[in-house]
Structures are given as structure tokens and as C-alpha cells.
Amino acid sequence: MKMNARDMLKILTLLGSVALAACATGRAPPDDTPMATLSDDNQLTYLFGMGDKACTINNAKFKDLGSPEVMVKVKPFAIDVHEVTVEQYQYCVEMEVCSEPAAYNGPNNVQDYYMTLSGTANSKYANYPVVYVTQNQAREYCEFRGKRLPTEFEWELVAGGAAKTRDEKRLYPFLPDEKGPSVKIPSGCDKNVAIGACKGNNADVRAVTTSVDDKVSFGGTSVYDLAGNVMEWTASDADEAKSSPSAKPISATCDWTGDLSKKWTCDDCVTCLAGTGTACSVCSTCLCGAMSMPTDPTATWEDCYAPQAPKFTPICPRYPKDAVLDKSFTGKNLGTKRIIRGGAYISASASGLNSDLVANCFGRSDARVLAKGPQDDPLVFVGFRCAQNVK
């Protein structure tokens, strides 16, 4: 393969910077994280979301755990096989590219997790995921390595697989043979996953690549800790998955004619509510022709189309049936918050959250659990991994 002068200069510059880096810090840089690559066009279009809210819970803090079901496509990409480690991030700080995390302590108040107060690295946690970093800090690190943060669409493709239907989708990365929206984490989960629902609710973060069960095959390579360990920053706007000119309201009751042979339509409900001046997004009961409908924020939109009076408020579909959205990485953001994906080591007792939420929601491949601004205060259970465009 021929190499032009510009490419040769880039390589020489990179090698020179690595040599200078080793000299500057007194040690060789830590190994870069291996990456798993997907470039097969047949696998780059997949079903994003599951058409529901990801879990049947009623928690005001997590109203949109799931994502609207829609086919999306992305361009070929590669993703780190594990989360960025403490040692890797420390090196970026030593090179004066990254800034230090907000705290030196770690998960479950582990002292000296990132570094001791005297400024000495703690080798015990060198291979553990770095935490307490903002999205901006995560982005800076990935750029330091010549990479970027993954989008949530790339992240979900890795976690859930290149499924074209709900029944084909891997709901939990550590239950690869159980697919579809009805899968639940079994009671007394004995899987080796750093998530509160498994292994006796043992809420401990662990070294990367050490989970026996929490791994998936992506492009023929194992990718670790998508369900547990720490949640992960993405490059995606928090509301990106909801943006579509033909989007439907997330919560709306449907106008029913009383004829069981006719289907409910969300459009009818929108018309109904428009007449009352009540926004569908905050509507609790839709009154059309003296028909009062109950609400349930966990119901799926199929309830709307059942040939019978629905028992729940439906969550209406927000994309055309045959839509395929291009969600390839653009490097642009329009929203104020970024999506955080994946589950974490936290248990229900440790986090003060509903046990069903932790057990059956955080570890799902489609769960959109948290969103924070790029410079918001970082969290002890959030880290990141990097991705890269592939030509």
C-alpha cells in the first residue's frame, strides 16, 4: 500500500508524541482499549426501542425509560470493548489534556479509588472504570485518543443486536438467548453481572472485562459491561429520539366511537383534546362524547389499537410505520442534555429506588434512564467508553 507524504507525517508525529509522552510522565502510556467494529450494511439498520417505556414501573423521576420504536440506520463504526479505566484517564490528565474527576473516592464510598490524597495512583483500581467525570471530560478523553463518544443509537445496536423486530431484539445483554419485550430478569439472578438485581444484589463496581456474563459479541469481538458496572455517557441529545415532524404525543387517550369493530386511533384523541384546549402530553382523562378513559403511564400503544375498549391510556406511535431514520454520528447537538445509557452496579437499597426499577429497567438494552447537561455535576455511577468512525 502506497503512503503519501501527509500520511507519513501524521504517523511520525503520532509516534513522536507517544515517545514524548512516555518521557514526560516517566512511564509508557497505558494500552489503548481494543475496539469491536461493525461495517456490514445488513446489520447497520435495526429496530431502535421496543415500543414501550422499557419497564412497568411508576416512578416520577423516570417517565421516559423506553424509547419510541422506529427503524434507524447508522454508518460503520467501532466501539471500545470496555469502559475507560482509571489508569487510562489518569494518563490523559498527566498529559495535561484532561482535567481531574470531581472526586477521588469511588463507588460505595471507596476511598482512594482514583488517587490517594497525597497524589499517588492506587494500583488496586487502575483497571476499574473511571467515574465522576462530566460529558465534556469524557468527550475530551475520547478526542485525546483520536476517538469520540458513541451515539445512543450505536450504543443500543451493540447492546440489543441488529434486530429488525421486537421478537429478535436482545433485551438484556447478559441473557443473549432470551429475546423480545416480555423478558424479565429472573428472581434470584445468578448471572455474573455488576447490577443490583444479580448475584445476591451485590452492589459493587468491578474491573473491566471481568464479567463472565455481561458481554455481547459485536462484529465477532466481545464487548463488556453494557448492562452493569457503570452507566455510560453518549453523544446524543436527550430528546433526539423523539424528534420527528410526524411524531405523536407520548401520552394520549384515544377517542372511541363505541363500535367494537372499529379501532382506536390516537389522531382521534388529538382532535378531541384540541377541542378542549388540553395538551395531550399532560392529559389525564380524555372526555369525548361522555366517554371517560382511565390512564396508566405504563401502557403500550398497542392498547390503543385493540378491537375493544382499552384498559389503559395508550402510548401512541410517534413515527410512520415504514420510517427508517438516519441516526449516524454528526458531531452536532441541539439539545441541552445528553443521554446516559446502560445499567450500573447500584442496588435498590443503595440508590433508594424502586427495586423493580433497578432489577428490570436499568440493564435493558433500550432503557434511556438518565440525561444530564455536558457540564452538570458528574455522578459516581457514570463512566464512558469511546467509539470511532469506520470508512
N, C-alpha and C positions, 0 to 999 in steps of 0.2 A: 504494500500500500504506500503510495506516494504521500509525502507530507510537505506542505508549503512552509515558507519561512515564518509566517504568522503563527501557525500551529506549533512549530518548533519553539518559537519564542515563548509561547504560553506555557509549554511543558517545562522549559528551562527555568522560567520564572517561578512556576509552582514548586519545582524541586529545590530551587534556591530558597524559597520562603520556608519550606519544611526544614531545610538544614539550619536556617537562621533561627527558626522557632525552637528547634532542639537545643541550639546554643543558648538562646535567650532564657529558657526555662530550666536548663540543666538536665533535661531528660527528653527522651524521644516522645513525640506525640502519641497519644493512645490510638489504637487501631480505629479506623472509621467503621461504622456499622455496615455489615453486608446488607444488600438490598434484594428484594424479590421484584421481578419485572413481569409485566403483562403487556403484550403487544399484539395478541390475537384479536383481530377485529370482531370475531364472533363472540368474544367474551367481554367486550368493552361497552356493550349495550345491555342493560339489566333493569330489573324492577327495583326501584328505589321506594322504600316504605313498605308497609303492609296493609295500608288502607284503614288502619285504626289508630288508636292513641298509644299503642305499644303495650299498655297494661291496664288491667281493670282495677284501678285504684281511684280514690277520690282525695286528691291532695292539692290544695290550692297553690302550692309552690311549683307544681309540675303539671301544668294544664295541657301542654302540647308535647308529651313524651314521644309520641309517634310522629310520623311524617306523612304527608299526602302521597298516596300511591300513584306513581307515574313511571313510565319508562324513561330512563336517562342514558346518555352516552357520554363517554369521556375519551380523551386521547390516550395513547400508550403512555404508561408511567411506571416508575419504580418506587418502592416504599421500603423504609428501614424494617429489618426483621425484628427489631426490638426497640423499646423506648430509649431515648438518650440517657446515658448514665451520668452519675455524679462526676466520675473521673473525666469523662468526655467534656462535660460542661466546664469543669474546673480549668481545663486546659484552655478553653476559649477565653475564660476570664484572665488567665495568666498572660495570654497574648494581647490583652487589653482591647479585645473586640467585644466580648460580652460583659455584662455587669453582674454582680453577685446576686444570688437569690435573696429574697426578703428575710429569710431566717436560716440559721444553721441547724436548728433542730429539725426532726423529720416526723414521719407518721407516728401516731400514738405517742407523741412527745419523746421520741427517741432523741437523746442528746448527741451532739457532735455528728449528726447524720451527714451534713455537707462538709463541715470542717470544725475543728475544735476552736474554742475561743482564742487560743493562742495562735491561730492561723495555720495549724498543721492539718494536712489531709488525713482523714480516717479511712484507712485501707479496708476496714470491715465493710463499708458501704460503697466502695468505689464502683462496684458493678450493679448498684441499685439505681432505679430511675430517679433523676433529678426532679425536685418538686419546688414549690414556692416561686415559680417563675411566671411572669406575665406573658401574654401572647406576643407582645413586642420582643421580649427577651428570647422566646422560642424561635421567632422568625429570624432574629439576628444570628442565633446559633446556626440555624439551617443554612443561612446565606454564607456564613463563615466556612461551612463545609461544601459550598458550591451546590446547595440544595434549596429546598423550600418546604413550607408546611403543606401537608396534604389537604385537599378539599374534603368536606364531609362526604361527598359523592364517591371519591376514590376510597376513602376510609371504609364506607359501607360496602363497596364492591369487594374489598378484601375480606371483611368480616362475614358478610352474608353470601358471598359467591355470586357468580354470573347467572343468577336465576332469571327466568323470563316470566314466571308465575309465582304466586304466593306459595303454592304447594312445593315448589322446587327450592324455596329460599331457606337457607340455614339460619334459623332464628338465634341460636346460641352457638358461638364458635367452638365451645367445648362439648357440644352434643352434635357432631357432624352428621350422624346418620338419622337424626330426628329433625324433620323439616316441616315447614308450614306454620300458620299463625296460631295453632292450638297447643303448641309445645309449651310445657311448663317445667321449670327446674324441679326435679323430684325432691320430696321431703327427705331430709337426711342425706343430702347430696354428698357423695363420696368422691367427687371429682377433684383433681389436684389443680384448683383454680384460686387465685388470690381475690376472692369475692366473698362477702359475708355469708352468702347462702350456702357455701360449700365448705367441706372439711370442718364440720362442727362449729361453723360461724367464727372461725379463727381469723380475726381481722388483722392480718399482718401483711405489709408490703414485702416483696421478696426480690432477690437478684434476677435480672433479666435472663431470659431463655431457660429458666429452671423449672417452669411449669410443665408438667408431663402432659396435661390435657388441654390447657388453654393455648392451642396453636392450630393454625389452619395451613393448608397447602395453597400457595398462591404463585402461579407461574412455575410450579414444580419445586418451590422453596418454602420452608416452614416460616411462618410469621407468628410471633408470640404475643401473648397478653393483650388481646383485643377485648376480652370480656372482663378481665380483672387487672390487678396490680394498681395502676393509676389511670384516671381518665386522661384524655389527650386533647390538646388544642388542635383546631383545624384552621384553615384559611378562609372558611366560608362565613358569610353573613348569617346572622341568626334567623333572618326572615327570608333567606334566599329560596328555600324550598317551597315557599308559599306564594312566590311572585309569578303571576300568570295573568294575562289580560282576561282570560276566561275563568278565572278562579271563582269558586263558590265560597260562601261563608263557612266558617268552621263549625258553627253551631246554629242550627235552624230546625224548627219543626216543620212538618210538611202539611199542606192543605189537603184534606181528604174529602172526596165527594160523597162518601158513604157507600159507594158501589165497590164491593169486594173484588169485582172483576177488573177494576182499574188500578193501576199502580200509583203509588205516591210519587210526587216529583218535587224536588227541592225548589225548582223555579216557581211552583205554585205558592210555596211558602214565602218566597221573597216578595212575590206580588202582594200576598196577603199582608205581610208586615209593612210593606211600603205604604199601604193604605192607612195603617195605624200610626205611622211615623216612628215605629220602634225598630232599632237596629237589630238585625239578625244575630250579630255577634254577641249581644247582651240579652237576647230574648230568652225568657224562661218559660213562657207559655204562649203558644200561637192560637189566637181565637179567630176561627174562620167559620161563619155560619153556626155560631154557638157550639163549635167543636173545641173542646179544651183538651190539649195534649200534655201529658207529663214530660218531664225532662230527665235525662240521665247522661252526664258528660262522658260516660264510658262506652256509650252505644256506638256501633259502627254504622256506616252509611247504608249498608245493605238493608237495615231495618226500614229505611225509607222506601225501599222498593218491594218490600214483602207484599204479597197479594192479600193483605189483611191489615187490620188496624195495628200499627206498631206499638210495642210496649215502651219504647224508648225514644228520646229525641235523637234523630239520626245525625251523623256527621257526614255532610254531603261531599260528594266527589268534587275536586276542585280543578281538574284538568280534563280536557276532551279525551274520549275513550282511546283514540289511536295516537295520542300525543307522544312524541319522543323528544325530550328536551336535551339540548346540548349543554352539558354542565362541565365542560373541560376547563382546566385551570386558566384563568385570565390574569391573575395578579391584581385585579381591581376589586374594591369593596365599596358598597354604597350604604350599608347599614352601620349602626354604631356599636353592635355587639357581634362576637364571633361564637360559633357553635363549638361546644366541647363534646367529644364523643367517647364512648366506651364506658365500661364499669370500673369499679375501684375496690380496694381491699376493705373499705369501710363496712361495718356491720350495722344493723338497725339500732342496736343498743348504743354503739359508739357515736352514731350520727344523729340519734334522736328522731329517726324517720320511721315510717310505717314499714314493718318487716316484709310485707308483700312487695312493697316498692323496691326494696333492696334486692330481695330474692329473685323477683321475676321481671324486673324492669331494667335495672342498670346494666346488666350484662347482655341485653339484646342487641343484635346487630343493627337494628333500626331505631334504637332509643336515642332521642335528641333530648338529653336530660338537662343540660345547663348551657347558659350563654352569658358571657361577660365581655366587657369592653377590653380592647387591647392593652390598656394601661391600668385596668382595675386591679385592686389588691389581689395577689395570687393566692392560691389555695394549696393546702398541704397534700391533697389527694389528686392534684392535677399535674401531669407532666406533658411530654410530647414525643413524637418521632418525626422524622423528615421524609420527604418524597422528592421526586425528580422527574422532569420531563424526559421522555424517551423518543428519539426520532425513528 
